[in-house]
Each structure stands twice: as C-alpha cells, then as structure tokens.
Amino acid sequence: MRGVKTLITKVPFQRVLAGKSKRFIFVFHDISDPGSPQYSEAYSTSQEVFRKQIEFLLKRFDFVPLDQVLMPNVKSPKRRIAGLTFDDGFLTVREHAFPYLKEKGVPFAFFASANAIKNNRLSNGATVDDPTPVYDRKVFLDEDDVRYLYGQGVFIGSHSFNHKVLAACSDEELNHEISDNKTYLEGITGRPVEHIALPFGKREHYNDHVLRFCASAGHRFVYTSNPTYFDPPGENAPRLIPRIGLTNQSPEELLFLINRPVFRSIDI
C-alpha cells in the first residue's frame, strides 16, 4: 500500500486519473479545531485544513447540487462533476462550513439524525446500544438550524433516527430508524426526503434487507462510505452511491484517496 501511495503522489500523477465521465461525492462530518467538545481525530476536520481541501478540490472538480450529481445528463465540458456532503448534522456545518462554501459558491448536502437534532447527541457506536457523550453545550444542528440551512438552499437527507448500525436492527427498529427519521425531517422541511446516508456506511453495517427497507420507506438513493467514484446513474442503475470520506488529509493524501480506486489491486 505504501509503495502505491508513493507512486500516486509522484509528480506525473498530480492529477485525477479517473475518466472524465466519473462522478465523485465527498463526505465530511465535523468542521472544528482541536479543543472543541466534539472534536475527534476519527471524524473532525480543522477549519484551516477544510478550506485548503476545498480550494484543492475546486481546481479539479465542478461541484453541483447533490441531486444533479445523480442525473445522467448533467455534463461538465472540462472537469469531473462532484458533490459535497456532511453526515451527522454537527452545528459546525452552519457555523464554519456554510459561510465558507457560500462564499465559494459550492452547494452541499447534509444528512441528519432526529436524535441529534432533538437531544444534542447520537447513539453512535459499533453496536446498537453504544452511547455517545452527553455534551454540556450545543454541538448539533437543532430544528431552527435545519430550517435556516434548508431555506438557504442546502439539500437535506436522512441519516437514521439514532445513528444505529442498521444491519443489527430488528424490523421494528428499522422502521423507527429509517421511516420515523424520514417523517421527522419532512415535517421540518415540508418536502419529501428521498436520500439516506447509512450510518457508518461500510458493507458490514448494512445488508440487502436494510436496503429493501430503505426503498420501501421511499428512499430513492442510498449513500455508503465506500471510497470510490461512480458512473452517472441510468434509469435502472443501482441506488447505492459511494462517497469518499475526508478528515485532515493533506493535498497529497487527498489526491491519493481520489486516485486509489483506479488501482484495482487496492482493497477499498
């Protein structure tokens, strides 16, 4: 792996190697600096690094609204099309990410969980019952924040009610996690919610039963954390959409993540 990473970051490869028709979606979580109550090396990106990453990406991609990334006929004559997303609904999406992205003209989407909005926490754990810390200050978007961002044109999708591992849920739990969260968000926005990002998003965190449940609840597109690009969906294309997760990568590391799927020998 180290040898391939070195190869990709050499001078001849300082570009995106995937074909021009490939689509990319990137996913962040929290945009905050060390010392913030919710900051974690696992999912947080510092403000300075975030701005540098967006500058880097803007030189290589044309960012369009999430629903347009999934349209087969949307084309960019010069560069690849990409979308930007945030999972979990941290308050820093409004406080730090939104002003900067608005200034740069970059549309984005976020996937929200009702428990975070209502109770300022996620269940969030490797198993269904693992709790997360209870914060002594607001760290997640509340309903007013969601309405504000939606009113500003931000795309909103579902991220389950309690951020549980859906593959470990019973049908009753799935109904609550998937259907109830969808209904709750629709009550805030007044519009159908047809996109869902699976909590954790790796293959072990969902299964075919979960995907069928998402579809039956009215979700047309399901997002994973499989870090790769994809082809423009056709009429009968799979609804499972991969995304490349980012935290505090340098430009060289970011380019490696973008180009890694080109090398089929790498297990992603």
C-alpha positions as CSV (number, residue, x, y, z in Angstrom):
1,M,0.0,0.0,0.0
2,R,2.8,2.5,0.9
3,G,4.5,1.9,-2.4
4,V,1.4,2.6,-4.4
5,K,0.6,5.6,-2.3
6,T,4.1,7.0,-3.0
7,L,3.6,6.3,-6.7
8,I,0.3,8.1,-7.0
9,T,1.6,11.2,-5.2
10,K,4.7,11.5,-7.5
11,V,4.8,14.4,-9.9
12,P,3.4,12.6,-13.0
13,F,0.3,11.7,-11.1
14,Q,-0.6,15.1,-9.7
15,R,-4.0,14.9,-11.4
16,V,-7.2,13.0,-11.2
17,L,-6.7,9.7,-13.0
18,A,-10.4,8.6,-13.3
19,G,-12.2,9.2,-16.6
20,K,-13.9,12.5,-17.2
21,S,-17.3,10.8,-17.0
22,K,-16.8,9.6,-13.5
23,R,-18.7,11.2,-10.6
24,F,-17.4,11.8,-7.1
25,I,-19.1,12.6,-3.8
26,F,-17.1,13.7,-0.8
27,V,-18.3,13.4,2.8
28,F,-17.2,15.4,5.9
29,H,-18.6,15.3,9.4
30,D,-17.5,17.9,11.9
31,I,-15.5,21.1,10.9
32,S,-13.8,22.1,14.1
33,D,-10.4,22.6,15.7
34,P,-8.8,20.5,18.5
35,G,-10.2,21.6,21.8
36,S,-13.8,21.7,20.6
37,P,-16.0,19.5,22.8
38,Q,-17.0,17.2,19.9
39,Y,-13.6,17.1,18.1
40,S,-12.3,13.7,17.2
41,E,-9.4,12.6,15.0
42,A,-11.8,10.0,13.6
43,Y,-14.3,12.4,12.0
44,S,-13.3,16.0,12.6
45,T,-11.6,18.3,10.1
46,S,-9.9,21.5,11.2
47,Q,-11.2,24.8,9.7
48,E,-7.8,25.6,8.1
49,V,-7.5,22.1,6.5
50,F,-11.1,22.2,5.3
51,R,-10.6,25.4,3.5
52,K,-7.4,24.1,1.9
53,Q,-9.1,20.9,0.8
54,I,-12.0,22.8,-0.8
55,E,-9.5,25.0,-2.6
56,F,-7.7,21.9,-3.8
57,L,-11.0,20.3,-5.0
58,L,-12.3,23.3,-6.7
59,K,-9.3,23.3,-9.0
60,R,-10.2,19.7,-10.1
61,F,-14.0,19.4,-9.9
62,D,-17.2,21.2,-10.8
63,F,-19.4,21.0,-7.7
64,V,-23.1,20.8,-8.4
65,P,-26.1,20.2,-6.1
66,L,-26.4,16.6,-4.9
67,D,-29.4,15.7,-6.9
68,Q,-27.7,16.9,-10.1
69,V,-24.6,14.7,-9.4
70,L,-27.0,11.8,-9.8
71,M,-28.6,13.0,-13.1
72,P,-27.3,11.0,-16.1
73,N,-27.5,14.0,-18.5
74,V,-25.6,16.6,-16.4
75,K,-22.2,17.2,-18.1
76,S,-19.2,19.3,-17.4
77,P,-17.3,20.1,-20.6
78,K,-13.9,20.4,-18.9
79,R,-13.9,18.7,-15.5
80,R,-15.4,15.9,-13.5
81,I,-18.7,16.5,-11.6
82,A,-18.7,16.2,-7.8
83,G,-21.0,16.6,-4.8
84,L,-20.2,17.6,-1.2
85,T,-22.0,16.1,1.8
86,F,-21.8,16.2,5.6
87,D,-23.1,13.4,7.9
88,D,-24.5,13.7,11.4
89,G,-25.5,17.3,11.4
90,F,-22.9,19.0,13.5
91,L,-23.5,22.7,14.3
92,T,-20.2,23.5,12.7
93,V,-21.8,22.8,9.4
94,R,-23.7,26.0,9.8
95,E,-21.1,27.9,11.8
96,H,-17.9,27.1,9.8
97,A,-18.7,25.2,6.6
98,F,-21.7,27.0,5.3
99,P,-20.3,30.6,5.3
100,Y,-17.1,29.5,3.5
101,L,-18.9,27.3,1.0
102,K,-21.5,30.0,0.3
103,E,-18.6,32.4,-0.4
104,K,-17.1,29.9,-2.8
105,G,-20.4,29.1,-4.5
106,V,-20.2,25.4,-3.5
107,P,-23.5,23.7,-3.0
108,F,-23.7,20.9,-0.4
109,A,-26.0,18.5,1.4
110,F,-26.2,17.2,4.9
111,F,-27.7,14.0,6.3
112,A,-29.3,14.5,9.7
113,S,-30.5,12.3,12.6
114,A,-33.5,13.2,14.7
115,N,-31.9,12.3,17.9
116,A,-29.0,14.7,17.3
117,I,-31.4,17.5,16.4
118,K,-33.8,16.9,19.3
119,N,-31.4,15.8,22.0
120,N,-27.9,17.1,21.0
121,R,-26.4,13.6,20.8
122,L,-26.2,10.5,18.6
123,S,-26.4,6.8,19.7
124,N,-23.4,6.3,17.5
125,G,-21.5,3.2,18.3
126,A,-20.1,0.0,16.9
127,T,-23.1,-1.8,18.4
128,V,-26.7,-0.8,18.6
129,D,-26.7,0.2,22.2
130,D,-23.4,2.1,22.5
131,P,-24.0,5.7,23.6
132,T,-22.0,8.8,22.8
133,P,-21.1,11.5,25.3
134,V,-23.7,14.0,26.5
135,Y,-22.4,17.4,25.7
136,D,-22.7,20.4,28.1
137,R,-23.1,22.7,25.1
138,K,-24.9,22.6,21.8
139,V,-22.9,20.7,19.2
140,F,-25.6,19.6,16.7
141,L,-27.9,21.5,14.5
142,D,-31.4,22.0,16.0
143,E,-34.7,22.4,14.1
144,D,-34.2,26.1,13.6
145,D,-30.7,25.5,12.1
146,V,-32.1,22.9,9.8
147,R,-34.9,25.2,8.6
148,Y,-32.3,28.0,8.1
149,L,-30.0,25.9,6.0
150,Y,-32.9,24.4,4.0
151,G,-34.1,28.0,3.4
152,Q,-30.6,28.8,2.1
153,G,-30.9,26.0,-0.5
154,V,-28.9,23.3,1.4
155,F,-30.0,19.8,0.4
156,I,-31.2,17.7,3.4
157,G,-31.2,13.9,3.6
158,S,-31.7,11.3,6.3
159,H,-29.1,9.6,8.5
160,S,-31.4,7.4,10.6
161,F,-33.1,8.4,13.8
162,N,-30.4,7.3,16.3
163,H,-27.4,6.6,14.1
164,K,-27.5,2.9,14.9
165,V,-25.9,0.0,13.0
166,L,-28.8,-0.8,10.7
167,A,-27.7,-4.4,10.0
168,A,-28.1,-5.2,13.7
169,C,-31.6,-3.7,13.9
170,S,-34.9,-5.6,14.1
171,D,-37.7,-4.7,11.7
172,E,-39.3,-2.6,14.4
173,E,-36.1,-0.8,15.0
174,L,-35.5,-0.3,11.3
175,N,-39.0,1.2,11.0
176,H,-38.1,3.7,13.7
177,E,-34.6,4.4,12.4
178,I,-35.5,4.8,8.7
179,S,-39.2,5.6,8.4
180,D,-39.6,7.8,11.5
181,N,-36.5,9.8,10.8
182,K,-37.7,10.4,7.2
183,T,-41.1,11.6,8.5
184,Y,-39.5,13.8,11.1
185,L,-37.2,15.6,8.6
186,E,-40.1,16.0,6.2
187,G,-42.0,17.7,9.0
188,I,-39.2,20.3,9.3
189,T,-38.7,20.9,5.6
190,G,-42.2,20.3,4.3
191,R,-40.6,18.4,1.4
192,P,-40.1,14.7,0.7
193,V,-36.8,13.2,1.9
194,E,-35.7,10.6,-0.7
195,H,-32.0,10.3,0.1
196,I,-30.5,8.4,3.1
197,A,-26.9,8.0,4.1
198,L,-26.3,4.8,6.0
199,P,-24.7,5.2,9.5
200,F,-21.1,4.2,9.3
201,G,-21.7,3.1,5.8
202,K,-19.4,0.1,5.3
203,R,-20.6,-3.2,4.0
204,E,-20.8,-4.8,7.5
205,H,-23.1,-2.0,8.6
206,Y,-25.9,-2.8,6.2
207,N,-27.4,-5.7,4.2
208,D,-29.9,-6.3,1.5
209,H,-32.7,-6.3,4.0
210,V,-31.8,-2.9,5.1
211,L,-31.6,-1.6,1.5
212,R,-35.0,-3.0,0.8
213,F,-36.3,-1.3,3.9
214,C,-34.9,2.0,2.8
215,A,-36.5,1.6,-0.6
216,S,-39.9,0.6,0.9
217,A,-39.8,3.7,3.1
218,G,-39.5,5.9,0.0
219,H,-35.7,6.5,-0.3
220,R,-34.6,6.5,-4.0
221,F,-30.9,6.8,-3.2
222,V,-28.8,5.3,-0.5
223,Y,-25.3,6.5,0.3
224,T,-22.4,4.4,1.6
225,S,-18.9,5.1,2.8
226,N,-17.3,3.0,0.0
227,P,-14.4,5.4,-1.0
228,T,-14.7,5.4,-4.8
229,Y,-16.1,7.2,-7.8
230,F,-19.1,6.1,-9.8
231,D,-20.7,6.3,-13.2
232,P,-23.7,8.6,-13.9
233,P,-26.7,6.6,-12.8
234,G,-29.1,5.5,-15.6
235,E,-32.8,4.7,-15.4
236,N,-32.1,1.2,-13.9
237,A,-28.9,2.0,-12.1
238,P,-28.3,0.8,-8.6
239,R,-29.4,3.3,-5.9
240,L,-26.3,2.6,-3.8
241,I,-24.0,5.7,-4.1
242,P,-20.4,5.6,-2.8
243,R,-18.6,8.5,-1.1
244,I,-15.0,9.4,-0.3
245,G,-14.7,10.3,3.4
246,L,-12.3,13.2,4.4
247,T,-10.9,14.4,7.6
248,N,-7.5,16.1,7.9
249,Q,-5.7,14.9,4.8
250,S,-3.0,16.9,3.1
251,P,-3.4,17.7,-0.6
252,E,-1.2,14.8,-1.4
253,E,-3.1,12.4,0.8
254,L,-6.4,13.8,-0.7
255,L,-5.2,13.1,-4.2
256,F,-4.2,9.6,-3.1
257,L,-7.8,8.9,-1.9
258,I,-9.2,10.3,-5.1
259,N,-6.9,8.1,-7.3
260,R,-6.8,5.0,-5.2
261,P,-9.8,3.3,-6.8
262,V,-8.1,3.4,-10.2
263,F,-5.6,0.8,-8.9
264,R,-7.7,-2.3,-8.7
265,S,-5.2,-4.2,-6.6
266,I,-6.1,-1.9,-3.7
267,D,-8.8,-3.2,-1.4
268,I,-11.3,-0.5,-0.7
